[in-house]
Amino acid sequence: MLEQIEKKVVAGERLDADDALALFRSHDLLAIGRLANMVRERRHGDRTYFNKNLRVEVTNVCMASCLFCSFAKLEEHMPGSHTMTHEEAWGKLEARMHDPPSEVHVVNGLHPGLPFSYYEKLLEGFKRIKPDIHLKCFTGVEMHFFAQHYGMTVREVLEKLRAAGLDSLPGGGAEIFHPEVRSRISNDKATADEWLEVHRVAHAMGMRSNATMLYGHIETFEHRVDHLMRLRGLQDETKGFQAYIPLAFHPDGNGMKHLPAPTAMDDLRNVAVGRLVLDNFDHIKAYWVSMTPKIAQVALAFGADDIDGTIVHETIYKAAGTRSPDGLSEADLIRLIREAGRKPVERDTLYNVVREHEKTSLPESALKVRDRKAGRHLEVLP
């Protein structure tokens, strides 16, 4: 089966659902990775993208009770719940203005007690601090919640938030589209069709967005294929998605804590299959927060061309027990990319190039170790 798939990939032909299922079922991960890397290098060569971004989760109070979520709290005054004041949220950006990010990424719980004006004022304040900051905020689930909760259409919600400074949408909340899974893990928030409709409307308004899939819990390979096909179908229709981000399930502290986390093999398989199946998506991200920086680095040879950004202050995966750090520096990201044999390219949210860095040879030894605190070199003698 892989031989027939390889012929299609080499010829640039579209893979179908049966091909996608065969890829997920195959044990020959290296062969799948080689094909995905072929497609990746056709599109991007050695270029690997990253950006300087800032994550802000202003509230974890949420009406939904998703089984996979370790982040949300059902009520405002529950232990561990938080809702930032505007000043607290804006302070996250103000603290970074010595080396400002190009993007603020905001995702939250579905808070029933906040007025819609809270979100408008939040965006307006970020723009006052840095007028050219790109605001990638509120998932399709949040947008659907806003429409339902505040009595507006999705388009009206997007128009109001866009007037307040919204620039694009993140890809979160997609989870798994198939109702057999979605009804069990997240039955009290936007359906697959409702999530897709939010992105359809945003794309029609000229806005860009991303797309995700949460893998490694109770879904089957057939459910994953269904998810990818629905994303590909909407992209055929609107051409508004920028990047696909497979997200690894983390079990700590949630309703599916009895399940094991995905393995490194599954992490790499999902990146590679995403690259091969989503032929109309320009970019595939290896999200280092969910799969660890080391696996994300390897994923750059399995179809991924983007390693995301500096992040800083991520709390959703932190609550679920990720071993990844809170954030990475620009130098950290450049090192990860270079040691994967790729060329680091700093981008903005819309993939405009900010700066291209040169590839370098691999470090051969620790003969010179930089003492960063003292700002000097230590000579290590044989």
GITA-V409822 format. One record per pair of residues at least 4 apart in sequence whose ideal C-beta (glycine too) atoms are under 6 Angstrom apart, sorted by the first residue. I is the first residue (numbers start at 1). J is the second residue. If there is no record, write none. Layout:
i={I;I}
j={J;J}
//
This chain:
i={1;2;5;8;8;9;14;15;15;15;15;17;17;20;20;21;21;23;23;24;24;29;29;29;32;33;33;36;36;36;36;36;37;39;40;40;40;41;44;46;46;47;47;48;48;48;48;49;49;49;50;50;50;51;51;51;51;52;52;52;53;53;53;53;53;54;54;54;54;55;55;55;55;56;56;56;57;57;58;58;58;59;59;59;59;60;60;60;60;60;61;61;61;61;61;61;62;62;62;63;63;64;64;64;66;67;67;67;68;68;68;68;69;70;70;70;70;71;71;72;73;73;73;76;84;84;86;86;86;86;89;90;93;93;94;96;96;100;102;103;103;103;104;104;104;105;106;107;107;107;110;114;116;117;120;123;123;123;123;124;124;126;126;127;127;134;134;135;135;135;136;136;136;137;138;138;139;139;139;140;140;140;140;141;141;141;143;143;144;144;144;145;146;146;147;147;147;152;152;154;154;155;158;158;161;162;168;168;168;169;169;170;171;171;171;171;172;173;174;174;174;175;175;176;176;176;176;176;177;177;177;178;178;179;181;181;182;183;190;190;196;199;200;202;202;203;203;208;208;210;210;211;211;211;212;212;213;213;214;214;215;215;216;216;216;216;217;217;217;219;228;232;234;235;235;241;243;243;244;244;244;244;245;245;246;246;246;247;248;248;248;248;250;250;250;250;251;251;251;251;252;252;262;262;264;267;267;268;268;269;271;271;271;271;271;272;272;273;274;274;275;275;283;283;284;284;285;285;286;286;286;286;287;288;288;288;289;289;289;290;291;291;292;293;296;297;297;299;300;300;300;310;310;311;312;317;328;328;334;334;337;337;338;343;344;345;345;346;346;347;347;348;348;366;367;368;369;370;371;371}
j={22;31;19;13;15;35;279;19;20;276;277;225;229;225;277;221;225;32;273;221;273;33;265;269;272;272;302;272;275;276;302;303;301;275;275;303;305;45;305;342;343;343;345;300;305;337;342;306;345;347;307;309;333;102;103;309;347;101;102;310;101;103;105;309;310;96;101;104;312;105;311;313;314;89;92;106;108;315;84;89;108;83;108;109;111;71;72;73;82;109;73;76;81;83;109;111;72;109;110;110;112;110;188;189;186;185;255;256;185;249;254;256;254;253;254;319;320;316;319;109;78;80;81;81;88;89;90;121;122;125;122;125;126;129;129;100;101;130;348;134;136;349;126;133;135;136;137;139;170;172;145;118;150;121;164;135;164;165;166;164;165;133;135;131;165;167;349;165;166;167;168;170;349;166;142;143;170;172;173;173;195;198;199;173;189;190;157;198;190;194;198;149;150;157;152;154;157;156;157;198;201;201;162;202;166;166;207;208;209;202;209;210;210;211;212;245;212;195;195;211;212;186;214;181;182;219;223;227;192;227;230;223;226;183;219;223;186;187;194;195;234;209;238;207;209;238;240;240;242;242;243;231;241;244;245;247;227;246;247;249;246;270;248;249;262;266;249;256;259;223;277;278;238;241;280;281;283;285;274;278;281;284;285;287;270;271;274;290;262;267;290;291;261;320;321;322;256;257;259;261;320;321;266;267;295;291;295;299;302;273;286;299;302;303;304;302;303;277;278;284;284;303;305;306;303;304;306;308;296;299;304;307;308;293;296;307;314;317;324;317;295;296;324;336;307;336;340;304;304;340;342;327;328;327;327;322;332;333;344;357;342;344;360;359;357;353;356;354;355;351;353;352;354;380;380;377;378;377;376;378}
//
